[in-house]
Amino acid sequence: MDYVIIESSAWEALKSRIEGLREHMSELFGSKAEPTELLPGEAVCRILGVSRRTLQYYRDTAALPFVRIEHKCYYRREDVAALLAENGSPEPPLNRLPEGV
């Protein structure tokens, strides 16, 4: 094992530069973000008062962003709240039958 000996003034200068770098990085990237709460589809259906198929429509039309983890869809609580605040909830398309059916 090798040892390196430096003067205390050099050590203090190094610590000061490291602290300056930390502050600069904090300004650029901000503080650590809080983890977001992910809700499963069943909970989102209950909150929005919609069926699973309507929730699928919201995913298909990008009305509600989602993440997929191990083949399951999850939704950020903030996104669900924003959807509710927008218009209560977006309207799904009307299922219309063709003429004469």
Backbone as CSV, one residue per row, in Angstrom:
resi,resn,N_x,N_y,N_z,CA_x,CA_y,CA_z,C_x,C_y,C_z
1,MET,0.849,-1.170,0.000,0.000,0.000,0.000,0.897,1.235,0.000
2,ASP,0.543,2.188,-0.848,1.313,3.428,-0.920,0.622,4.516,-0.129
3,TYR,1.409,5.347,0.495,0.878,6.490,1.238,1.332,7.767,0.551
4,VAL,0.430,8.734,0.490,0.751,10.033,-0.078,0.556,11.064,1.011
5,ILE,1.569,11.876,1.223,1.497,12.900,2.249,1.399,14.252,1.548
6,ILE,0.375,15.040,1.942,0.246,16.389,1.390,0.157,17.384,2.540
7,GLU,0.487,18.619,2.227,0.428,19.662,3.243,-1.028,19.977,3.555
8,SER,-1.276,20.451,4.761,-2.646,20.753,5.175,-3.264,21.848,4.315
9,SER,-2.477,22.809,3.842,-3.019,23.867,2.977,-3.492,23.280,1.645
10,ALA,-2.742,22.301,1.104,-3.153,21.646,-0.141,-4.422,20.827,0.095
11,TRP,-4.499,20.170,1.256,-5.691,19.398,1.603,-6.914,20.299,1.692
12,GLU,-6.789,21.439,2.357,-7.897,22.385,2.479,-8.310,22.924,1.116
13,ALA,-7.343,23.191,0.246,-7.654,23.678,-1.108,-8.414,22.613,-1.896
14,LEU,-7.987,21.359,-1.758,-8.666,20.255,-2.445,-10.096,20.102,-1.943
15,LYS,-10.292,20.141,-0.620,-11.640,20.040,-0.063,-12.517,21.190,-0.550
16,SER,-11.958,22.394,-0.616,-12.713,23.558,-1.080,-13.144,23.391,-2.531
17,ARG,-12.257,22.894,-3.374,-12.592,22.684,-4.794,-13.652,21.596,-4.953
18,ILE,-13.556,20.555,-4.153,-14.560,19.486,-4.220,-15.923,20.018,-3.791
19,GLU,-15.951,20.818,-2.740,-17.208,21.419,-2.284,-17.784,22.344,-3.355
20,GLY,-16.942,23.120,-4.011,-17.394,23.986,-5.112,-17.984,23.176,-6.256
21,LEU,-17.347,22.053,-6.570,-17.857,21.169,-7.626,-19.211,20.588,-7.235
22,ARG,-19.351,20.185,-5.967,-20.625,19.646,-5.491,-21.736,20.684,-5.607
23,GLU,-21.440,21.929,-5.226,-22.436,22.995,-5.323,-22.818,23.271,-6.776
24,HIS,-21.818,23.267,-7.656,-22.088,23.502,-9.081,-22.961,22.387,-9.664
25,MET,-22.666,21.138,-9.321,-23.466,20.017,-9.813,-24.887,20.087,-9.262
26,SER,-25.010,20.521,-8.019,-26.329,20.657,-7.417,-27.144,21.725,-8.139
27,GLU,-26.511,22.818,-8.546,-27.196,23.865,-9.305,-27.641,23.345,-10.667
28,LEU,-26.776,22.571,-11.327,-27.096,22.057,-12.660,-28.205,21.017,-12.638
29,PHE,-28.123,20.098,-11.705,-29.031,18.958,-11.710,-30.077,18.994,-10.611
30,GLY,-30.022,19.971,-9.741,-30.999,20.080,-8.669,-30.757,19.050,-7.592
31,SER,-31.608,19.093,-6.621,-31.476,18.142,-5.523,-32.071,16.803,-5.934
32,LYS,-31.860,15.823,-5.113,-32.387,14.487,-5.391,-33.902,14.527,-5.448
33,ALA,-34.456,13.982,-6.503,-35.910,13.957,-6.656,-36.510,12.898,-5.733
34,GLU,-37.663,13.210,-5.218,-38.381,12.239,-4.394,-38.925,11.135,-5.301
35,PRO,-38.905,9.906,-4.850,-39.470,8.838,-5.674,-40.977,9.051,-5.867
36,THR,-41.437,8.776,-7.070,-42.853,8.962,-7.341,-43.621,7.695,-6.980
37,GLU,-44.852,7.891,-6.579,-45.689,6.754,-6.212,-46.348,6.210,-7.476
38,LEU,-46.190,4.917,-7.695,-46.801,4.260,-8.845,-48.051,3.524,-8.398
39,LEU,-49.115,3.705,-9.168,-50.387,3.059,-8.848,-50.666,1.955,-9.864
40,PRO,-51.160,0.803,-9.410,-51.543,-0.247,-10.360,-52.830,0.132,-11.087
41,GLY,-53.090,-0.515,-12.190,-54.259,-0.216,-13.018,-55.577,-0.323,-12.265
42,GLU,-55.703,-1.314,-11.381,-56.957,-1.496,-10.644,-57.265,-0.256,-9.798
43,ALA,-56.249,0.284,-9.146,-56.452,1.476,-8.318,-56.819,2.678,-9.168
44,VAL,-56.185,2.797,-10.340,-56.473,3.928,-11.226,-57.910,3.831,-11.741
45,CYS,-58.362,2.624,-12.058,-59.756,2.443,-12.491,-60.717,2.911,-11.411
46,ARG,-60.451,2.558,-10.153,-61.315,2.983,-9.056,-61.280,4.500,-8.874
47,ILE,-60.086,5.084,-8.939,-59.947,6.533,-8.749,-60.683,7.296,-9.846
48,LEU,-60.494,6.857,-11.095,-61.120,7.553,-12.227,-62.572,7.146,-12.434
49,GLY,-62.958,6.007,-11.887,-64.318,5.519,-12.096,-64.541,5.031,-13.518
50,VAL,-63.523,4.334,-14.071,-63.606,3.832,-15.445,-63.344,2.333,-15.459
51,SER,-63.651,1.715,-16.589,-63.404,0.282,-16.746,-61.955,0.057,-17.175
52,ARG,-61.541,-1.210,-17.153,-60.187,-1.553,-17.608,-60.013,-1.233,-19.089
53,ARG,-61.070,-1.411,-19.860,-60.997,-1.118,-21.299,-60.819,0.376,-21.548
54,THR,-61.489,1.204,-20.763,-61.328,2.649,-20.907,-59.914,3.057,-20.516
55,LEU,-59.371,2.427,-19.492,-57.993,2.705,-19.101,-57.038,2.326,-20.233
56,GLN,-57.330,1.221,-20.914,-56.543,0.817,-22.084,-56.619,1.890,-23.168
57,TYR,-57.801,2.451,-23.382,-57.979,3.532,-24.361,-57.115,4.732,-23.984
58,TYR,-57.082,5.087,-22.701,-56.256,6.213,-22.249,-54.777,5.946,-22.537
59,ARG,-54.349,4.687,-22.374,-52.952,4.337,-22.699,-52.716,4.442,-24.193
60,ASP,-53.656,3.898,-24.978,-53.492,3.887,-26.432,-53.431,5.288,-27.030
61,THR,-54.182,6.212,-26.457,-54.240,7.577,-26.995,-53.282,8.521,-26.274
62,ALA,-52.462,7.993,-25.383,-51.489,8.773,-24.612,-52.166,9.829,-23.738
63,ALA,-53.407,9.613,-23.374,-54.093,10.526,-22.469,-53.558,10.365,-21.055
64,LEU,-53.019,9.182,-20.746,-52.489,8.905,-19.423,-51.164,8.152,-19.580
65,PRO,-50.045,8.801,-19.249,-48.746,8.121,-19.361,-48.662,6.948,-18.386
66,PHE,-47.860,5.959,-18.733,-47.714,4.784,-17.875,-46.322,4.211,-18.027
67,VAL,-45.947,3.372,-17.086,-44.703,2.613,-17.180,-45.066,1.145,-17.069
68,ARG,-44.285,0.317,-17.745,-44.532,-1.119,-17.711,-43.389,-1.780,-16.944
69,ILE,-43.751,-2.506,-15.895,-42.767,-3.221,-15.085,-43.217,-4.667,-15.014
70,GLU,-42.389,-5.560,-15.538,-42.690,-6.989,-15.573,-44.097,-7.260,-16.116
71,HIS,-44.396,-6.728,-17.259,-45.657,-6.939,-17.980,-46.881,-6.353,-17.290
72,LYS,-46.698,-5.491,-16.304,-47.829,-4.818,-15.653,-47.685,-3.325,-15.876
73,CYS,-48.812,-2.651,-16.052,-48.804,-1.208,-16.256,-49.030,-0.499,-14.924
74,TYR,-48.240,0.537,-14.705,-48.369,1.362,-13.512,-48.466,2.823,-13.940
75,TYR,-49.105,3.616,-13.110,-49.363,5.012,-13.425,-48.871,5.889,-12.279
76,ARG,-48.229,7.009,-12.622,-47.770,7.933,-11.587,-48.971,8.655,-10.993
77,ARG,-48.969,8.794,-9.675,-50.075,9.468,-8.981,-50.260,10.883,-9.527
78,GLU,-49.168,11.580,-9.834,-49.258,12.952,-10.357,-49.982,12.990,-11.705
79,ASP,-49.724,11.984,-12.556,-50.375,11.936,-13.871,-51.872,11.689,-13.723
80,VAL,-52.256,10.820,-12.798,-53.672,10.544,-12.573,-54.362,11.800,-12.036
81,ALA,-53.704,12.486,-11.101,-54.273,13.724,-10.541,-54.401,14.796,-11.625
82,ALA,-53.420,14.888,-12.513,-53.479,15.878,-13.597,-54.624,15.565,-14.552
83,LEU,-54.847,14.289,-14.827,-55.947,13.892,-15.699,-57.284,14.260,-15.079
84,LEU,-57.422,14.030,-13.780,-58.657,14.395,-13.089,-58.852,15.910,-13.073
85,ALA,-57.776,16.652,-12.870,-57.867,18.112,-12.807,-58.195,18.723,-14.170
86,GLU,-57.780,18.045,-15.236,-57.991,18.555,-16.591,-59.474,18.720,-16.904
87,ASN,-60.203,17.626,-16.900,-61.628,17.653,-17.245,-62.431,16.639,-16.450
88,GLY,-61.934,16.233,-15.354,-62.590,15.152,-14.635,-62.024,13.838,-15.129
89,SER,-62.115,13.579,-16.398,-61.447,12.485,-17.098,-61.766,12.641,-18.578
90,PRO,-60.847,12.223,-19.466,-61.123,12.342,-20.884,-62.236,11.401,-21.312
91,GLU,-62.966,11.798,-22.310,-64.086,10.990,-22.788,-63.595,9.892,-23.717
92,PRO,-63.969,8.650,-23.485,-63.619,7.590,-24.422,-64.472,7.724,-25.688
93,PRO,-64.026,7.133,-26.784,-64.795,7.240,-28.020,-66.108,6.473,-27.887
94,LEU,-67.123,6.939,-28.563,-68.401,6.229,-28.579,-68.277,5.057,-29.521
95,ASN,-68.729,3.909,-29.088,-68.735,2.737,-29.951,-69.972,2.814,-30.825
96,ARG,-69.780,3.165,-32.049,-70.910,3.311,-32.963,-70.934,2.137,-33.929
97,LEU,-72.091,1.619,-34.132,-72.250,0.559,-35.107,-72.409,1.160,-36.484
98,PRO,-71.935,0.467,-37.530,-72.142,0.971,-38.883,-73.642,1.044,-39.214
99,GLU,-73.978,1.871,-40.171,-75.367,2.054,-40.604,-75.949,0.699,-41.001
100,GLY,-77.197,0.449,-40.628,-77.903,-0.737,-41.046,-77.629,-1.965,-40.198
101,VAL,-76.876,-1.842,-39.152,-76.584,-3.032,-38.326,-77.420,-2.988,-37.085
